[in-house]
């Protein structure tokens, strides 16, 4: 597999980082990987649409320089699945910081979510179990640990569709859009996606808790008396779909057990380009390099770092304690098979859904004093029929991603010259 590393190092950086269209050298693949016929076939096949971005990091005179390499990045649409959770988490923490002083709230303040239409309670804090307090700090942890979809939905409710997209675009990620929660992906309702629920932050002292409980029994759909901030129900007045072109993907889809021979239209689905995804993680790890700084505290970044790299069973959440159900490589596709290596620390954001599997990661190798970024996407729907069977995640996607990861890591070790880097200061933030 040494050929793949040569390929990644040989791909030219031909346009700016936010550009989607880019000319790329694909002819070199077969030449470099001719001895690896099985991998060469997958890489060159349109059936799997492999896309890769790799960034090496140079440090000189206290300055950091990134060198980016692309292979088929954003050549075709892919469904980003749970990778949208990292920006949702970061924007949620930022929005709380923006209003924290005015309303005396924080990411640790208990919250309640009420359905905007029925006014029924969706989730409410349970103070009897400390680890299960309903607050945005725990929502962020769960998203980063296991890709918890309910936690993402609550963050989406707090942000709302318009704010989520406007803020991401103002940060420079203009080629991506975030249109829906993780509900009914087989039949998204564009109008429903524009509507977000009620989010109430409220006091947590014992007196107010029992007042709330009594009040809830009498008025089960009303906001508690002791609320300190209420994000009311909202509906985005702008139709984000009206000016978007159709995005037909595949050859057909299965509806009610019957195959319909028309491409699946992803116009109403999230889009998080590989370039934007890769850049967002780079800016989260190195916030001082952001073009537009986010209003995040050091403790916010530390929270993201810790739970992006922590095995679920090592967290404080008892429901993730079973390593049989939540193994250390849960949602870790690129380097999951190397979780036992104490020298390797991987901060990743991954997703899997509708036949697409992907992960973007920041990797630290303390033994060799190197670090780099790697983002890989593989389409695992070989027959291009959506919903007909289980996609080839474990048979094709994950093995290929891990071979690419191993090759890039080995190339980084070979490339590294001069003084090795110590990452103690960064890693101390995870404690």
Number of C-alpha atoms within 10 A of each C-alpha: 16 15 19 23 19 17 20 22 19 13 17 16 14 14 11 9 13 14 13 16 13 18 15 17 14 14 9 16 20 18 12 17 20 14 12 14 11 10 21 19 16 17 22 15 12 11 17 23 23 25 21 24 21 22 23 19 15 14 11 7 5 5 7 11 12 14 12 19 21 26 23 19 24 23 17 13 16 27 22 25 22 24 23 21 25 24 18 23 24 20 23 26 24 18 17 20 18 13 13 14 10 10 13 14 18 17 21 13 19 22 24 21 24 23 17 18 11 8 16 13 17 12 15 15 19 13 15 8 8 11 12 16 19 22 20 24 20 17 25 28 24 22 26 29 27 21 25 17 17 16 22 25 21 26 26 26 26 28 23 25 25 19 15 21 19 14 15 20 14 10 15 16 20 17 16 18 21 23 22 24 23 16 13 9 13 12 9 16 13 16 12 11 20 20 20 28 23 22 24 22 26 24 20 16 10 10 10 16 19 12 13 21 13 13 16 16 9 10 12 14 15 14 22 22 14 17 17 16 18 17 16 15 18 18 17 15 10 10 12 18 14 8 7 10 10 12 15 14 18 17 15 20 22 17 13 8 9 9 15 15 12 14 16 19 15 16 17 21 22 18 20 24 24 29 21 22 21 25 20 22 21 20 16 20 18 12 17 11 13 16 10 12 12 18 14 19 12 9 10 18 18 18 18 24 22 20 22 26 21 21 22 28 20 15 16 13 16 12 12 19 16 12 14 9 12 17 16 19 18 17 23 28 28 28 23 16 14 17 16 11 10 10 13 17 20 23 21 28 29 28 21 23 17 19 24 22 29 31 26 30 26 22 20 22 21 18 12 16 15 23 23 20 25 23 27 27 29 27 26 26 25 17 14 20 23 24 18 16 11 12 24 18 20 13 10 18 26 23 16 21 23 19 16 23 22 18 18 25 22 13 17 20 14 10 10 16 9 5 8 12 15 15 14 9 8 11 15 10 14 15 7
